[in-house]
Amino acid sequence: MMCLYLHHHHLPVKEYPDAAEVARYLAEVMARVPRPIIKEEEIGCSFKYFCAHNYPAFDGTQGYLAMESWSANILRLFEVIGCTNEQRVLYAGYKLIDEASRWWESRRELLDLEMGGAEVTWTRYKKEFNDRFFPRAQQQLRAREFQNLVQGNLTVEQYVAKFMELARFALNLVPDEETKTERFHEGVHP
């Protein structure tokens, strides 16, 4: 016979015939002990931690290059501070002000109806954001500009800068570094 008393759980002294009975009893006790609840803010990065980085707001009026820079930089911040995808949507939405904020509030309501209340994913948020602030027609225009780019009267430095700026809009034309290098040499003076 074994005698077991768990003082901190205020359970009575009980005698058990063998170790198997003790194990069953302990399993029952452990099932009744409250488990710590992991709060959402303990996963990823807290809003307070995100705000401490003082990331600038986006108002939607700066044009697509500013939008692209803002978007790329906030993504880099999210990666560094370890935000979850759900936090990325919330925090990026928080950093939208004025026109951009009004757009996101109305778009989020429409998405909520469309998706039946399901959470907006980070991938969907990025698509919606890009569609609104960098329209497809503008993206295609920049891709055509890249396709027609030659050095012409530009200095080599100016050509390189323009090439790099436009290449990101034409990933289908320069899918790898080798193709990008070939395209660069086609447009530069011999």
VOTORLO-735685 format. One record per residue (C-alpha): residue number from 1; residue in one letter; x, y, z. Coordinates in steps of 0.02 Angstrom, whole numbers. Layout:
BEGIN
<k->NUM | r->a | px->X | py->Y | pz->Z>
...
END
This chain:
BEGIN
<k->1 | r->m | px->0 | py->0 | pz->0>
<k->2 | r->m | px->56 | py->176 | pz->-42>
<k->3 | r->c | px->-4 | py->334 | pz->42>
<k->4 | r->l | px->-15 | py->495 | pz->-60>
<k->5 | r->y | px->-55 | py->669 | pz->0>
<k->6 | r->l | px->-48 | py->820 | pz->-116>
<k->7 | r->h | px->-45 | py->966 | pz->4>
<k->8 | r->h | px->-52 | py->1111 | pz->-118>
<k->9 | r->h | px->-206 | py->1039 | pz->-204>
<k->10 | r->h | px->-298 | py->1009 | pz->-41>
<k->11 | r->l | px->-336 | py->830 | pz->-84>
<k->12 | r->p | px->-363 | py->702 | pz->53>
<k->13 | r->v | px->-239 | py->571 | pz->105>
<k->14 | r->k | px->-278 | py->413 | pz->11>
<k->15 | r->e | px->-205 | py->240 | pz->10>
<k->16 | r->y | px->-165 | py->153 | pz->-155>
<k->17 | r->p | px->-127 | py->-31 | pz->-181>
<k->18 | r->d | px->7 | py->-5 | pz->-315>
<k->19 | r->a | px->103 | py->119 | pz->-423>
<k->20 | r->a | px->-22 | py->104 | pz->-566>
<k->21 | r->e | px->-160 | py->170 | pz->-451>
<k->22 | r->v | px->-48 | py->315 | pz->-400>
<k->23 | r->a | px->-15 | py->357 | pz->-583>
<k->24 | r->r | px->-202 | py->357 | pz->-622>
<k->25 | r->y | px->-237 | py->466 | pz->-471>
<k->26 | r->l | px->-101 | py->590 | pz->-522>
<k->27 | r->a | px->-171 | py->596 | pz->-700>
<k->28 | r->e | px->-342 | py->640 | pz->-628>
<k->29 | r->v | px->-267 | py->776 | pz->-519>
<k->30 | r->m | px->-167 | py->849 | pz->-663>
<k->31 | r->a | px->-323 | py->854 | pz->-771>
<k->32 | r->r | px->-405 | py->965 | pz->-638>
<k->33 | r->v | px->-257 | py->1085 | pz->-620>
<k->34 | r->p | px->-289 | py->1242 | pz->-722>
<k->35 | r->r | px->-169 | py->1263 | pz->-868>
<k->36 | r->p | px->-91 | py->1434 | pz->-900>
<k->37 | r->i | px->-176 | py->1519 | pz->-1045>
<k->38 | r->i | px->-59 | py->1591 | pz->-1176>
<k->39 | r->k | px->-126 | py->1760 | pz->-1223>
<k->40 | r->e | px->-121 | py->1813 | pz->-1405>
<k->41 | r->e | px->-9 | py->1961 | pz->-1364>
<k->42 | r->e | px->122 | py->1842 | pz->-1296>
<k->43 | r->i | px->139 | py->1766 | pz->-1468>
<k->44 | r->g | px->230 | py->1864 | pz->-1603>
<k->45 | r->c | px->256 | py->2045 | pz->-1552>
<k->46 | r->s | px->152 | py->2154 | pz->-1440>
<k->47 | r->f | px->69 | py->2312 | pz->-1503>
<k->48 | r->k | px->171 | py->2410 | pz->-1377>
<k->49 | r->y | px->333 | py->2337 | pz->-1447>
<k->50 | r->f | px->278 | py->2376 | pz->-1625>
<k->51 | r->c | px->233 | py->2555 | pz->-1578>
<k->52 | r->a | px->402 | py->2579 | pz->-1493>
<k->53 | r->h | px->483 | py->2572 | pz->-1665>
<k->54 | r->n | px->390 | py->2732 | pz->-1718>
<k->55 | r->y | px->357 | py->2671 | pz->-1894>
<k->56 | r->p | px->286 | py->2813 | pz->-2001>
<k->57 | r->a | px->105 | py->2816 | pz->-2055>
<k->58 | r->f | px->46 | py->2802 | pz->-2235>
<k->59 | r->d | px->-91 | py->2918 | pz->-2297>
<k->60 | r->g | px->-112 | py->2853 | pz->-2473>
<k->61 | r->t | px->-68 | py->3013 | pz->-2565>
<k->62 | r->q | px->120 | py->2994 | pz->-2589>
<k->63 | r->g | px->116 | py->2891 | pz->-2750>
<k->64 | r->y | px->162 | py->2713 | pz->-2789>
<k->65 | r->l | px->350 | py->2727 | pz->-2760>
<k->66 | r->a | px->322 | py->2794 | pz->-2584>
<k->67 | r->m | px->189 | py->2659 | pz->-2558>
<k->68 | r->e | px->307 | py->2524 | pz->-2615>
<k->69 | r->s | px->446 | py->2587 | pz->-2502>
<k->70 | r->w | px->327 | py->2602 | pz->-2353>
<k->71 | r->s | px->260 | py->2428 | pz->-2384>
<k->72 | r->a | px->431 | py->2347 | pz->-2404>
<k->73 | r->n | px->499 | py->2432 | pz->-2248>
<k->74 | r->i | px->352 | py->2387 | pz->-2137>
<k->75 | r->l | px->368 | py->2206 | pz->-2195>
<k->76 | r->r | px->551 | py->2208 | pz->-2146>
<k->77 | r->l | px->504 | py->2278 | pz->-1975>
<k->78 | r->f | px->371 | py->2142 | pz->-1952>
<k->79 | r->e | px->500 | py->2008 | pz->-1992>
<k->80 | r->v | px->631 | py->2079 | pz->-1874>
<k->81 | r->i | px->514 | py->2099 | pz->-1725>
<k->82 | r->g | px->426 | py->1933 | pz->-1757>
<k->83 | r->c | px->246 | py->1985 | pz->-1789>
<k->84 | r->t | px->121 | py->1850 | pz->-1834>
<k->85 | r->n | px->24 | py->1868 | pz->-1996>
<k->86 | r->e | px->-131 | py->1921 | pz->-1899>
<k->87 | r->q | px->-31 | py->2054 | pz->-1808>
<k->88 | r->r | px->40 | py->2115 | pz->-1973>
<k->89 | r->v | px->-135 | py->2149 | pz->-2039>
<k->90 | r->l | px->-188 | py->2238 | pz->-1880>
<k->91 | r->y | px->-30 | py->2342 | pz->-1860>
<k->92 | r->a | px->-15 | py->2390 | pz->-2044>
<k->93 | r->g | px->-198 | py->2442 | pz->-2040>
<k->94 | r->y | px->-162 | py->2545 | pz->-1885>
<k->95 | r->k | px->-23 | py->2638 | pz->-1976>
<k->96 | r->l | px->-141 | py->2693 | pz->-2115>
<k->97 | r->i | px->-208 | py->2869 | pz->-2092>
<k->98 | r->d | px->-322 | py->2991 | pz->-2183>
<k->99 | r->e | px->-369 | py->2928 | pz->-2357>
<k->100 | r->a | px->-282 | py->2761 | pz->-2333>
<k->101 | r->s | px->-369 | py->2732 | pz->-2167>
<k->102 | r->r | px->-540 | py->2772 | pz->-2239>
<k->103 | r->w | px->-507 | py->2654 | pz->-2383>
<k->104 | r->w | px->-452 | py->2511 | pz->-2266>
<k->105 | r->e | px->-601 | py->2531 | pz->-2150>
<k->106 | r->s | px->-726 | py->2517 | pz->-2293>
<k->107 | r->r | px->-627 | py->2381 | pz->-2383>
<k->108 | r->r | px->-612 | py->2278 | pz->-2223>
<k->109 | r->e | px->-801 | py->2286 | pz->-2199>
<k->110 | r->l | px->-828 | py->2223 | pz->-2377>
<k->111 | r->l | px->-700 | py->2085 | pz->-2353>
<k->112 | r->d | px->-786 | py->2036 | pz->-2191>
<k->113 | r->l | px->-949 | py->2013 | pz->-2286>
<k->114 | r->e | px->-864 | py->1926 | pz->-2432>
<k->115 | r->m | px->-766 | py->1807 | pz->-2321>
<k->116 | r->g | px->-906 | py->1772 | pz->-2199>
<k->117 | r->g | px->-815 | py->1846 | pz->-2050>
<k->118 | r->a | px->-652 | py->1752 | pz->-2078>
<k->119 | r->e | px->-492 | py->1844 | pz->-2033>
<k->120 | r->v | px->-405 | py->1939 | pz->-2173>
<k->121 | r->t | px->-238 | py->1853 | pz->-2206>
<k->122 | r->w | px->-77 | py->1949 | pz->-2230>
<k->123 | r->t | px->-70 | py->1888 | pz->-2411>
<k->124 | r->r | px->-245 | py->1954 | pz->-2444>
<k->125 | r->y | px->-206 | py->2118 | pz->-2357>
<k->126 | r->k | px->-52 | py->2145 | pz->-2466>
<k->127 | r->k | px->-153 | py->2108 | pz->-2624>
<k->128 | r->e | px->-291 | py->2229 | pz->-2574>
<k->129 | r->f | px->-164 | py->2363 | pz->-2525>
<k->130 | r->n | px->-66 | py->2346 | pz->-2687>
<k->131 | r->d | px->-223 | py->2343 | pz->-2794>
<k->132 | r->r | px->-281 | py->2506 | pz->-2713>
<k->133 | r->f | px->-120 | py->2605 | pz->-2703>
<k->134 | r->f | px->-26 | py->2531 | pz->-2850>
<k->135 | r->p | px->-154 | py->2489 | pz->-2982>
<k->136 | r->r | px->-120 | py->2349 | pz->-3105>
<k->137 | r->a | px->-122 | py->2469 | pz->-3252>
<k->138 | r->q | px->17 | py->2569 | pz->-3170>
<k->139 | r->q | px->117 | py->2410 | pz->-3138>
<k->140 | r->q | px->99 | py->2360 | pz->-3321>
<k->141 | r->l | px->151 | py->2533 | pz->-3377>
<k->142 | r->r | px->310 | py->2521 | pz->-3273>
<k->143 | r->a | px->345 | py->2347 | pz->-3343>
<k->144 | r->r | px->332 | py->2416 | pz->-3521>
<k->145 | r->e | px->445 | py->2560 | pz->-3473>
<k->146 | r->f | px->573 | py->2432 | pz->-3413>
<k->147 | r->q | px->555 | py->2334 | pz->-3574>
<k->148 | r->n | px->595 | py->2489 | pz->-3677>
<k->149 | r->l | px->733 | py->2556 | pz->-3564>
<k->150 | r->v | px->899 | py->2600 | pz->-3645>
<k->151 | r->q | px->1038 | py->2709 | pz->-3581>
<k->152 | r->g | px->1015 | py->2844 | pz->-3713>
<k->153 | r->n | px->1071 | py->3011 | pz->-3639>
<k->154 | r->l | px->1077 | py->2944 | pz->-3462>
<k->155 | r->t | px->1242 | py->2924 | pz->-3369>
<k->156 | r->v | px->1286 | py->2747 | pz->-3320>
<k->157 | r->e | px->1237 | py->2786 | pz->-3140>
<k->158 | r->q | px->1068 | py->2855 | pz->-3194>
<k->159 | r->y | px->1039 | py->2705 | pz->-3307>
<k->160 | r->v | px->1081 | py->2583 | pz->-3166>
<k->161 | r->a | px->963 | py->2673 | pz->-3047>
<k->162 | r->k | px->821 | py->2675 | pz->-3175>
<k->163 | r->f | px->854 | py->2493 | pz->-3220>
<k->164 | r->m | px->845 | py->2438 | pz->-3039>
<k->165 | r->e | px->689 | py->2542 | pz->-3006>
<k->166 | r->l | px->596 | py->2469 | pz->-3154>
<k->167 | r->a | px->661 | py->2289 | pz->-3148>
<k->168 | r->r | px->552 | py->2248 | pz->-2998>
<k->169 | r->f | px->398 | py->2280 | pz->-3106>
<k->170 | r->a | px->455 | py->2160 | pz->-3241>
<k->171 | r->l | px->494 | py->2000 | pz->-3146>
<k->172 | r->n | px->419 | py->1899 | pz->-3288>
<k->173 | r->l | px->546 | py->1977 | pz->-3408>
<k->174 | r->v | px->697 | py->1953 | pz->-3293>
<k->175 | r->p | px->656 | py->1804 | pz->-3183>
<k->176 | r->d | px->837 | py->1771 | pz->-3132>
<k->177 | r->e | px->1002 | py->1863 | pz->-3115>
<k->178 | r->e | px->1073 | py->1795 | pz->-3277>
<k->179 | r->t | px->925 | py->1860 | pz->-3379>
<k->180 | r->k | px->930 | py->2025 | pz->-3285>
<k->181 | r->t | px->1115 | py->2045 | pz->-3324>
<k->182 | r->e | px->1085 | py->2008 | pz->-3509>
<k->183 | r->r | px->942 | py->2135 | pz->-3514>
<k->184 | r->f | px->1052 | py->2265 | pz->-3428>
<k->185 | r->h | px->1191 | py->2244 | pz->-3558>
<k->186 | r->e | px->1065 | py->2256 | pz->-3702>
<k->187 | r->g | px->1014 | py->2431 | pz->-3645>
<k->188 | r->v | px->1182 | py->2507 | pz->-3599>
<k->189 | r->h | px->1302 | py->2590 | pz->-3724>
<k->190 | r->p | px->1444 | py->2476 | pz->-3779>
END
